[in-house]
Amino acid sequence: IGNFEYQIRRVRFAPVLSQLTQAASAIAPSLIAGIVLVAGGVLLLSGATPSVESRILSLRLWIPLPFIEISHFVGSLVGAALLIVSRSLQRRLDSAWVIASFLTIAGIVTSLFKGLDFEEAILLGFVLIVLMASRKRFYRKGYLLHQRFSPGWIAAIAFTSIASLWLGAFAFKHVEYQHEL
């Protein structure tokens, strides 16, 4: 019934749909940049907290411990890189889209290898789907290194980094020092 009504009144709905499409196109890069910023923050915060012990024990049956530790570190680096790339996504740079896509894939892999954090992997998978669906929105040529961060972006990146450091210090506050590795 709804489709039938739409077909009858399609001429009236066409301008409204056109305006909605233009509005969505205008705000999509900013929303995607915010989503990527949040995903980078999640990776940083996850890297600052200990992994679930039962997941680590089951993961160690298949992957050596040094590889798990390296994945933990690389996941934090990917999170920090996503924070920085998110600003270039807001500016619609095509190179930022490519880098963000690869970083998101790397984040999925490191989330699984650092402690079977499938919740993070699902979140990053959602971010990757959003990035893939919005490829046409990132068409500008430009260099990532020649960008200027606005005070709002600097505050967001600084807040996320400081929160990650504080969470790491708080999470490991009661771990006693040991001489063994």
C-alpha positions in Angstrom: 0.0 0.0 0.0 2.8 2.4 0.9 4.6 1.8 -2.4 1.4 2.3 -4.3 0.8 5.6 -2.6 4.4 6.7 -3.2 4.0 5.9 -7.0 0.9 8.0 -7.1 2.5 11.0 -5.3 6.1 10.5 -6.7 6.1 13.9 -8.3 5.5 15.6 -4.9 8.1 13.5 -3.1 10.9 14.0 -5.7 12.0 17.5 -4.5 11.9 16.4 -0.9 14.0 13.3 -1.6 16.4 15.4 -3.7 16.9 17.8 -0.7 17.4 14.9 1.7 20.0 13.4 -0.5 21.9 16.7 -0.8 21.8 17.2 2.9 23.0 13.7 3.6 25.8 14.1 1.1 26.9 17.3 2.8 27.1 15.9 6.3 28.2 12.3 5.5 32.0 13.0 5.5 31.7 14.7 8.9 29.7 11.8 10.4 32.1 9.3 8.9 35.1 11.3 10.3 33.4 11.2 13.8 32.8 7.4 13.5 36.4 6.8 12.6 37.6 9.1 15.4 35.5 7.0 17.9 36.8 3.7 16.4 40.4 5.0 16.9 39.5 5.9 20.5 38.1 2.5 21.1 41.3 0.9 19.9 43.4 3.2 22.1 41.3 2.5 25.1 41.3 -1.2 24.5 45.1 -1.1 24.2 45.3 0.6 27.6 43.3 -2.1 29.4 44.2 -5.8 30.1 42.7 -8.4 27.9 40.2 -11.0 29.1 42.3 -13.8 30.6 40.2 -16.7 29.3 40.4 -15.4 25.7 44.1 -15.0 26.0 44.5 -18.5 27.2 42.5 -20.0 24.3 44.3 -17.7 21.9 47.7 -18.8 23.1 46.9 -22.4 22.0 47.1 -21.1 18.4 49.3 -18.0 18.4 52.6 -17.4 20.2 52.6 -14.9 23.1 55.1 -12.4 21.4 52.7 -12.2 18.4 49.8 -11.4 20.8 51.8 -8.7 22.5 52.9 -7.2 19.2 49.3 -7.2 18.1 48.3 -5.3 21.2 50.9 -2.6 20.5 50.0 -2.4 16.8 46.3 -2.1 17.6 47.2 1.0 19.7 49.2 2.5 16.9 46.3 1.8 14.5 44.0 3.6 16.9 46.2 6.6 17.1 46.6 6.7 13.3 42.8 6.6 12.9 42.5 9.6 15.2 44.8 11.6 12.9 43.2 10.4 9.6 39.7 11.2 10.8 40.4 15.0 10.2 41.4 14.3 6.6 38.2 12.3 6.1 36.2 15.3 7.2 38.0 17.3 4.4 37.0 14.5 1.9 40.5 13.5 0.9 40.6 10.4 -1.2 44.0 9.4 0.3 42.5 9.6 3.7 39.7 7.2 2.7 42.3 4.7 1.4 44.4 4.9 4.5 41.4 4.7 6.8 40.1 1.6 5.0 43.5 -0.1 5.4 43.8 1.0 9.0 40.3 -0.4 9.8 41.2 -3.7 8.3 44.5 -3.7 10.3 42.4 -2.8 13.4 40.1 -5.8 12.8 43.0 -8.2 12.5 44.9 -6.8 15.5 41.7 -6.9 17.6 41.3 -10.5 17.0 45.0 -11.4 17.5 45.5 -9.4 20.6 42.8 -11.1 22.6 39.9 -12.3 20.5 38.2 -8.9 21.0 35.4 -9.7 18.6 33.3 -6.8 19.9 35.9 -4.4 18.6 36.3 -6.3 15.4 32.5 -6.0 14.8 32.6 -2.3 15.5 35.5 -1.9 13.1 33.7 -4.1 10.5 30.8 -1.6 10.7 33.2 1.3 10.2 34.7 -0.5 7.2 31.2 -1.1 5.7 30.4 2.6 6.1 33.7 3.6 4.5 33.1 1.3 1.6 29.6 2.5 1.0 30.7 6.1 1.0 33.6 5.9 -1.4 32.2 8.5 -3.8 32.1 11.1 -1.0 35.9 11.3 -0.8 37.0 12.8 -4.1 39.5 15.6 -3.2 43.1 15.2 -3.9 45.5 16.3 -1.2 48.2 15.4 1.2 47.6 14.3 4.7 50.7 16.0 6.0 49.6 19.4 4.8 46.5 19.6 6.9 45.8 21.9 9.8 43.8 20.7 12.8 41.1 22.9 14.2 41.0 23.5 18.0 38.0 21.1 18.2 40.0 18.3 16.5 43.0 18.9 18.7 40.8 18.8 21.8 39.2 15.6 20.6 42.5 13.9 19.9 44.1 15.2 23.1 41.1 14.1 25.2 41.1 10.6 23.7 44.8 10.2 24.2 44.8 11.5 27.8 41.8 9.2 28.6 43.7 6.3 27.2 46.8 7.1 29.3 44.7 7.6 32.4 42.7 4.3 31.8 46.0 2.4 31.3 47.4 3.8 34.5 44.2 3.1 36.4 43.8 -0.4 35.0 47.4 -1.5 35.9 47.6 0.4 39.2 47.3 -2.8 41.3 49.7 -5.0 39.3 52.6 -5.8 41.5 56.1 -5.6 40.1 57.8 -8.9 39.3 61.4 -9.7 38.3 60.3 -12.5 35.9 59.3 -11.8 32.4 
